[in-house]
Amino acid sequence: MADADDVRRVALSLPHVVEIESDGFDFRVGDKGFVWSYPERSPGKRRVIRTDIAVLFVGDEAEKQALLLGEPDLFFTTPAYDGWPLVMLRLEAVDTERLDELVIDAWCMRAPADMVGDLAREQ
């Protein structure tokens, strides 16, 4: 079971990551978001920042659909995210090893190519 502290741990272990001030967590690389807290919106209600759910950049619609269909216990989406290469991850349902993999993959898709190469050489 993972939580917001685990997201923060892995995100901040990656090169050139900046944490944006928020009510939850919000991480960027090269001015591009790759993982952040889910801003839940309900009609007629104030937005709630959910730190038990991470929004992850996944690259493209095919990857998004593969995750949603292949692991519905971990991933979901909402109509507000239609057309965006993003999925929501239930942190309580994922182990920290898988979380590390997902956050690193999201970082790799958003980071400039030279930064990704630097990370590959470090590992």
N, C-alpha and C positions, 0 to 999 in steps of 0.2 A: 504494500500500500504506500503510495507516494503522497506528498503534500506540497504546499507552496514553497516551503523551505528547500525541498528537493529540487524543484524547478529552479529556484534561485541559485542553488549550489552548482548545478550543471551549467546553467546559462553563464554565470560569472566565471566559470572555469575556461570558457572559450575566449579566443583572442578578440580584442577590439570591441567587446560588448559594452553597451551603455545601458544602464537601468534608468528608465524614465520615471519620474515621480508620478505615483498613482495611488489609489486606495488599495491596490492589490500588487500585482507585479506586471512589468511591461519592459521587455528587453528588445534591443535593436542592435544591428550591426550595419555599418555603412548607411545609417539613417533609414534602415528598413526594419520593420518589426518582424520578429520570427516566432515569439511566444509571449502571450500576455493573458491576464485574467479575463474571464468571460464577463462582459458587461450585459447582464440579463435585463431585457426590457419587456415589460408587460404593459398592455394598453391601459392607460389611465393611472399608471403607477410610476413612481420614480425608478430610475435605473439602479440596479443593484450589482455591485462588483462581486463576482463569485470567485473566490480564491481556491475553491475546491474543483474548479473546472479551468483547464488551460485551453486557449485558442492557439492552434499550431498552423504555421504556413506549411503546405504540403506540395507545392509546386504546380500541380495541374489538376484538372477535373478527373482524369483517369485515376490518379493516385488517391484523390479524395473519395471517389466511389469505391475503389478497392478497399480502403480502410473502413468506410461506412458499412459496406456489405459483408466484408470478411470478419469484422470484429465489432458487431453492434453493441456488445457489452462495454466496450471501451470508448467508442467514438459515436458522435451524433452531430447533427447540424440543425439549423433553423432556417426558415425562409429568408431571414435577413442576410444570410450568408450564401444564398443562391448566386451562382456565377462567380464566386470568389474561391480561390484555392486554399480554403481554410477548413479545418475540422475542430470540433470541441472534444477534449479528452477528459474523461472522468478520472480524476487523480486517485480517488480511493480504489479504483478498479485496476490500476496499473502498478507493476512492481518497479523498483527504482532502476533496475538494469534496462528495462524496456523504455522507461522515461528518458534515460540518458541517450539511448539510441534515437528516439524521436526528436528530442531537442537538438541534438547534434545534426541530424538530418535537416531539420528546419533551418538551423544556422547555415549549413553548407549551401542551401538553396538561395539564401538571401545575401550571403557575404560575397564580396568581390572575389574573383577567381584567384588572385594572388594570395589572398588570406586563406582560402581553402587549401591551396597548395602548401602554405606554411603549416597549417594544422596537420596535414597528412605527413609532412616531414617530421613533425614533433612526435607523432604517435608511433 
